[in-house]
Every structure is written in structure tokens, then in C-alpha cells.
Amino acid sequence: GIIATVGVTFIRDHIFSVDTVRGSSMAPSLSAEEHETGKRDFVWIRRLVPTAGLQRGDIITFWKPHRPGEISIKRVIGLSGDVVFPSRGYATVPSAERGKMVGLMDGLVEGGEEGGVLIPHNHVWVEGDNWRKSYDSNDFGPISMTLIDGKATKVWRGW
């Protein structure tokens, strides 16, 4: 009864869970056929120490910085200390003066790296695989590692 429910809830919230991938922001890697067939991929999410061993290319779930209470899934593109060159949105507002970027966070790299964003300590840069349909770090900047909820470790296709 109640002990089993508490146990399952604890495991789901703190150790692992299986979640569906909704939307097309991660296509073609995840849920590529959802818009045509309605089939979604399921992903095994490791929640126990989700940032341990985090690498570029890993797929993570995180609390949306722009919508508290909602979870998103994206690919890690850059880690703390990396310089990324945003493709749209976040760092693509050129100023009239020498092509410098304006309105950026303190991590803007100066000099020869114009347009580059230095990812701050304990932050990551995330992007969806389908850049046309993704709301990601190109739009809201790097995310704090404290927002990371889990790391995808296995995918089941088209359920």
C-alpha cells in the first residue's frame, strides 16, 4: 500500500524514471515520427547524481529556466569554460560598433572570439537536435547545473 507508493515515488524522483519525449525539438534523434504517427520514444532517465561524468553530447533533462515547474530534454553542447558561438537568438544582436554583440551576459568573450559566449562555472549550453523547432540555450543562454534533473541513458523507439 502506502509504503510501496512512497518507495516507487522516491525511486522515480531521485534514482531513475522512464519518460516520453514529446515534441520535435530533439528529432531526428528522439521521437522523430511523433508529428506523423503519434509514436513517441521513451527514455530511461538516471536521476541519481545526474551531473556526474557529464560530457558534450549527453542528453539531459532539466528544469526550464524560463518556465519554472516544467522539464525539458536537450543535448549538452558545451561545458563550463567552453566558448560557444550561438546560432540564433541569444547572442546574435550585432551592434553598429565594430560588429560587437550587445545585450549579452558577462560571459561574452572579447577580442578575436567576437560573438562567442564563455560558459560560466557550473553551467552548460544545451540545444535541441532540430534547431528549427527548439527553444534552447540559443534563446535563454547557458543553464545552471543545479537545474539538471537527469541524464538519458537508454532510448526505446516508437511506442
C-alpha positions as CSV (number, residue, x, y, z in Angstrom):
1,G,0.0,0.0,0.0
2,I,1.4,3.3,1.2
3,I,5.0,2.0,1.7
4,A,5.1,0.7,-1.9
5,T,3.7,4.1,-3.2
6,V,6.3,6.0,-1.2
7,G,9.0,3.7,-2.4
8,V,8.1,4.0,-6.1
9,T,7.7,7.8,-5.8
10,F,11.2,8.0,-4.2
11,I,12.8,5.9,-6.9
12,R,11.1,7.9,-9.7
13,D,12.0,11.3,-8.2
14,H,15.6,10.5,-7.0
15,I,17.0,7.4,-8.7
16,F,15.6,6.8,-12.2
17,S,12.4,7.1,-14.3
18,V,11.1,6.4,-17.8
19,D,9.7,9.4,-19.6
20,T,8.2,10.0,-23.0
21,V,9.7,12.6,-25.3
22,R,7.1,15.0,-26.6
23,G,7.6,17.5,-29.4
24,S,10.0,17.6,-32.3
25,S,12.9,19.6,-30.8
26,M,15.1,16.5,-30.5
27,A,14.2,15.0,-33.8
28,P,15.6,13.0,-35.6
29,S,17.4,11.6,-32.5
30,L,14.2,11.3,-30.3
31,S,10.5,11.0,-31.2
32,A,11.3,11.6,-34.9
33,E,7.9,10.2,-36.1
34,E,5.7,11.8,-33.4
35,H,4.3,14.5,-35.8
36,E,3.4,11.9,-38.4
37,T,2.4,8.8,-36.5
38,G,2.0,9.9,-32.9
39,K,4.6,7.4,-31.8
40,R,6.9,8.8,-29.1
41,D,10.2,7.5,-27.8
42,F,10.7,6.5,-24.2
43,V,13.9,7.5,-22.4
44,W,15.4,6.0,-19.3
45,I,16.5,8.9,-17.1
46,R,19.1,8.5,-14.4
47,R,18.3,11.0,-11.7
48,L,20.9,9.8,-9.1
49,V,23.8,12.3,-9.4
50,P,22.7,13.4,-12.9
51,T,25.7,15.7,-13.5
52,A,28.4,13.0,-12.7
53,G,30.5,12.4,-15.7
54,L,28.6,14.9,-17.8
55,Q,30.0,15.2,-21.3
56,R,29.4,17.1,-24.5
57,G,26.8,15.1,-26.5
58,D,24.9,13.8,-23.5
59,I,21.1,14.1,-23.5
60,I,19.8,15.6,-20.2
61,T,16.5,16.7,-18.7
62,F,16.4,20.0,-16.8
63,W,14.0,22.4,-15.2
64,K,13.3,25.1,-17.7
65,P,14.8,28.4,-16.6
66,H,12.0,30.4,-18.4
67,R,9.1,28.2,-17.1
68,P,9.7,27.0,-13.6
69,G,8.0,23.7,-12.9
70,E,8.4,22.4,-16.4
71,I,11.1,19.9,-17.6
72,S,12.8,19.9,-21.0
73,I,15.1,17.5,-22.7
74,K,18.1,18.7,-24.8
75,R,21.7,17.7,-25.8
76,V,24.7,19.2,-23.9
77,I,26.8,21.2,-26.4
78,G,29.2,22.9,-24.1
79,L,30.5,22.6,-20.6
80,S,31.9,25.2,-18.1
81,G,34.8,27.0,-19.6
82,D,33.9,26.2,-23.2
83,V,33.3,29.0,-25.7
84,V,30.2,28.5,-27.9
85,F,29.0,30.5,-30.9
86,P,25.2,30.8,-30.7
87,S,23.5,30.2,-34.0
88,R,20.5,32.4,-33.3
89,G,18.7,34.4,-30.6
90,Y,20.8,34.7,-27.5
91,A,23.9,36.3,-29.0
92,T,23.0,37.4,-32.4
93,V,22.2,41.1,-31.9
94,P,25.1,42.9,-33.6
95,S,25.9,46.5,-32.6
96,A,26.8,49.2,-35.0
97,E,30.2,49.5,-33.5
98,R,32.8,47.1,-34.9
99,G,30.4,44.2,-35.2
100,K,30.4,43.6,-31.5
101,M,27.5,41.8,-29.9
102,V,25.3,43.6,-27.4
103,G,22.9,42.7,-24.6
104,L,24.9,39.6,-23.5
105,M,25.7,38.1,-20.2
106,D,29.0,38.7,-18.5
107,G,30.5,35.7,-20.2
108,L,30.9,37.4,-23.6
109,V,34.3,36.7,-24.9
110,E,36.1,39.8,-26.1
111,G,38.7,40.2,-28.9
112,G,39.2,37.6,-31.6
113,E,36.3,35.5,-30.3
114,E,33.6,38.0,-31.3
115,G,30.1,36.5,-30.8
116,G,31.4,33.7,-28.6
117,V,29.9,33.1,-25.2
118,L,32.1,31.7,-22.4
119,I,30.1,29.2,-20.4
120,P,30.3,30.2,-16.8
121,H,31.4,27.9,-13.9
122,N,28.8,25.2,-13.1
123,H,26.7,25.9,-16.3
124,V,26.1,24.0,-19.5
125,W,25.0,25.0,-23.0
126,V,22.1,22.9,-24.3
127,E,20.5,22.6,-27.7
128,G,17.8,20.6,-29.4
129,D,18.9,18.4,-32.4
130,N,16.1,20.0,-34.5
131,W,17.3,23.7,-34.5
132,R,14.2,24.9,-36.3
133,K,11.9,23.6,-33.6
134,S,14.0,24.0,-30.4
135,Y,13.8,26.6,-27.6
136,D,17.2,26.2,-26.0
137,S,20.4,28.0,-24.9
138,N,20.4,29.9,-28.1
139,D,17.3,31.6,-26.7
140,F,17.9,31.6,-22.9
141,G,21.6,31.2,-22.6
142,P,23.6,28.7,-20.5
143,I,21.8,26.9,-17.8
144,S,23.0,26.3,-14.2
145,M,23.9,22.7,-13.5
146,T,21.6,22.9,-10.5
147,L,18.7,22.8,-12.9
148,I,19.8,19.4,-14.3
149,D,17.3,16.8,-13.3
150,G,18.5,13.7,-15.1
151,K,20.7,12.1,-17.8
152,A,19.2,10.0,-20.6
153,T,20.9,6.6,-20.6
154,K,18.6,4.4,-22.8
155,V,16.0,5.0,-25.6
156,W,13.1,2.8,-26.6
157,R,11.8,3.8,-30.0
158,G,8.3,4.5,-31.2
159,W,5.8,3.3,-28.5
